[in-house]
Amino acid sequence: MQTKEQPTVFIKHFAELTPSEVYEILKARCDVFLCGQRICYLDEDNIDYQSTHFFTMRNGEVLSYARLYADDAPGVLRIGRMLSREEGKGNGRYLLRQVIEYARETGAVQLRLHAQMPVVGFYEKCGFVTEGEPFIEAGIEHIEMVNKDGLLE
């Protein structure tokens, strides 16, 4: 059985991103969230400055992306703006594994995220569980999710 080669994951703090990378990240977020899902929200929320950015690229374009940043609680990190331009090909799952491993290596004790309801199953397969009740964020139903058992071990 032949295995697909995984794309290279880039992990950078905001100040390390090149202008082209910032542009391609924002373009991917716009393509997926604004154009694809018709979400009308302010994407540039200043969290990017304090985030670690994870992304894969092909031919200069971002294929998958996520950002990781500190939550208000000590030891808790939050995943945001997770996307994959090629759903169902494993890029998103591969990228999320890299985010989880990075969080573990940096000493985080918990990961949290707001999941759109249609992708809850994806996050559950990656070790997250729902917490609380669904809520509306940027006009779309979401639910809080946390990594299983609440700890990274």
C-alpha positions in Angstrom: 0.0 0.0 0.0 1.4 3.4 -1.0 1.2 6.2 1.5 0.7 9.8 0.6 3.6 12.1 1.5 2.5 14.6 4.1 3.0 18.3 3.3 5.6 20.4 5.2 4.1 22.2 8.1 5.4 25.7 8.8 5.2 26.9 12.4 5.9 30.6 12.9 5.2 33.4 15.2 3.6 36.4 13.6 6.9 38.4 13.4 8.6 35.5 11.6 6.0 35.4 8.8 7.0 36.8 5.4 4.7 39.4 3.7 3.8 36.7 1.2 2.9 34.2 3.9 0.7 36.7 5.7 -1.0 37.5 2.4 -1.6 33.8 1.5 -2.9 33.0 5.1 -5.4 35.9 4.9 -6.4 34.9 1.4 -7.0 31.3 2.5 -9.1 32.5 5.5 -11.1 34.8 3.2 -11.6 32.1 0.6 -12.8 29.5 3.2 -14.7 31.6 5.7 -15.9 34.7 3.9 -16.4 33.4 0.3 -17.0 29.8 1.0 -19.1 30.0 4.1 -20.4 33.5 3.8 -19.3 34.4 7.3 -19.2 38.2 7.7 -16.8 38.9 10.6 -13.7 41.0 11.3 -10.9 38.5 10.6 -8.1 40.8 11.6 -8.8 40.7 15.4 -5.2 41.4 16.7 -4.9 37.9 18.0 -2.7 37.0 15.0 0.1 39.2 16.6 0.3 36.9 19.6 -0.4 33.6 17.9 1.7 30.8 16.6 0.7 30.1 13.0 0.6 26.6 11.5 0.2 26.1 7.8 0.9 24.0 4.8 1.5 25.3 1.3 1.5 24.0 -2.3 2.7 26.2 -5.2 2.8 29.2 -2.9 -0.8 28.8 -1.7 -1.9 27.9 1.8 -3.6 24.5 1.9 -4.4 24.2 5.6 -4.0 26.6 8.5 -4.6 27.1 12.2 -3.4 29.5 14.8 -2.6 28.8 18.5 -2.7 31.3 21.2 -2.9 31.6 25.0 -6.3 31.4 26.7 -7.1 33.4 29.8 -6.5 30.3 32.0 -2.9 29.3 32.8 -1.6 26.4 30.7 -4.5 26.6 28.3 -4.1 27.2 24.6 -6.8 28.0 22.1 -6.9 26.8 18.5 -8.6 29.2 16.1 -9.2 29.8 12.4 -8.6 26.2 11.5 -9.2 25.5 7.8 -8.4 23.1 5.0 -8.9 24.0 1.4 -8.9 20.3 0.4 -11.4 18.7 2.8 -11.3 14.9 3.1 -7.6 14.5 2.1 -6.1 14.4 5.6 -4.4 17.7 5.5 -6.5 19.2 8.3 -6.0 16.2 10.5 -2.3 16.2 9.9 -2.0 19.9 10.7 -4.1 19.5 13.8 -1.7 16.7 15.0 1.2 19.1 14.6 -0.6 21.8 16.6 -1.3 19.3 19.4 2.3 18.0 19.5 3.6 21.6 19.5 1.2 22.5 22.4 2.4 19.4 24.3 6.1 20.3 23.8 5.5 23.9 25.0 4.0 22.6 28.3 0.3 23.3 27.6 -2.1 21.3 29.8 -5.2 21.9 27.8 -6.4 22.8 24.3 -9.7 24.5 23.6 -11.5 25.6 20.4 -14.8 26.8 19.1 -16.0 24.3 16.5 -18.6 24.9 13.8 -21.3 22.3 14.3 -20.7 20.5 11.0 -17.1 19.7 11.9 -17.6 18.5 15.5 -17.1 14.9 14.3 -13.7 15.8 12.8 -12.5 17.2 16.1 -13.9 14.2 18.0 -11.9 11.9 15.8 -8.9 14.0 16.7 -9.4 13.6 20.5 -11.7 16.5 21.4 -15.0 16.4 23.3 -17.8 19.0 23.4 -18.4 21.1 26.4 -21.5 23.2 27.2 -24.2 24.2 24.8 -24.1 25.4 21.2 -23.8 29.1 20.7 -23.8 31.5 17.7 -20.5 33.0 16.7 -20.0 35.1 13.5 -23.6 34.0 12.6 -22.8 30.3 12.7 -23.6 27.7 15.3 -20.5 26.6 17.3 -19.7 24.6 20.4 -16.8 24.7 22.8 -14.5 21.7 22.5 -11.6 20.6 24.7 -9.1 17.9 24.3 -10.2 14.6 25.8 -9.6 14.4 29.6 -8.7 18.0 29.6 -4.9 17.3 29.7 -2.1 16.9 27.2 0.0 13.9 28.2 
